[in-house]
Amino acid sequence: MQIVISVLVFLALSCFALSVIAKYQPVKVDVRERLSQVVSAEGFSDIRQAELTLPISERVLRPTLGRLSTLLGSLLPTSMLKALEPKVIRAGNPGGLTAGEFMGIKVLLVLGMPAFYYYSGSQTQDGRLFLILIIIAVIGWKLPEFYLTQKLTQKAQLLEKSFPDTLDLLTVSVEAGLGFDGAVAKVVEKDTGPVGIEFKRVLNEIKMGKSRKEALRDFAERTGVDDIVSFVNAIVQAEQLGLGIGNTLRNQSEQMRRKRRQRIEEQAMKAPVKMLIPLVLFIFPTIFIVLLGPAAIQIMDAILK
């Protein structure tokens, strides 16, 4: 009888413990079954096939570079990454690379280029080898910065060239009766260039809850172009003082067109100066040879006779 009672007590305690565990244990969800209800097996195969069609740089090199940059970024001072990040953003994240990945590339070049030179069987003497390795390391550190500077300059020039036309469209849209946000949406719809992409980002930030002032300030800081900074300051000041956006945009549009015309005239004035270099180095010597060559030959014949 005692054995039966002890078995019943054990079973009761076990059932109580299992009920408590079942109550407080999180419900396990079969994610694969849930996904199979939403996406068919063909959808899974299509996703896998799409991943396999990506280049090896996206499937292998990019993740490896990301992990390596994270590891190296933890060893380098954070101030270096903070100083590099605005340049990468202003350059438009060339290649889709972040500031951390650019830093990882720089460190890889600093370590890889000297190592490649050292193990490539160089015949340099030991006294000069250390100096050459330092020079190669410095070149490897500066190469990504040079590439980034080139991209930044190209984007800034493209923004300066196309911004007056985009500003004209924005001015016309506001004068036609649209609000500023509606005019920006019209610009995004019509303009597919870099200015339109930047305005699309501004519009998305406003939709996500950021104030117009903050979104425009970020736009000016992200591009770093003087014309855009002047435009943003004028719009923000007009909103703070309660001035009409249409008049402000019209004045800014005229000013931007005038600046673009002045830049074109400046480039035209520099053209004759730049033409002197090929003239002096290549054209003038050829002309001298053609004109003075026969006379020099006759003079030499007369002297030798």
Secondary structure, 3 states (H helix, E strand, C coil): CHHHHHHHHHHHHHHHHHHHHHHHCCCCCCHHHHHHHHCCHHHHHHHHHHHHHCCHHHHHHHHHHHHHHHHHHHHCCHHHHHHHHHHHHHCCCHHHCCHHHHHHHHHHHHHHHHHHHHHCCCCCCHHHHHHHHHHHHHHHHHHHHHHHHHHHHHHHHHHHHHHHHHHHHHHHHHHCCCCHHHHHHHHHHHCCCHHHHHHHHHHHHHHCCCCHHHHHHHHHHHHCCHHHHHHHHHHHHHHHHCCCHHHHHHHHHHHHHHHHHHHHHHHHHHHHHHHHHHHHHHHHHHHHHHHHHHHHHHHHHHHHC
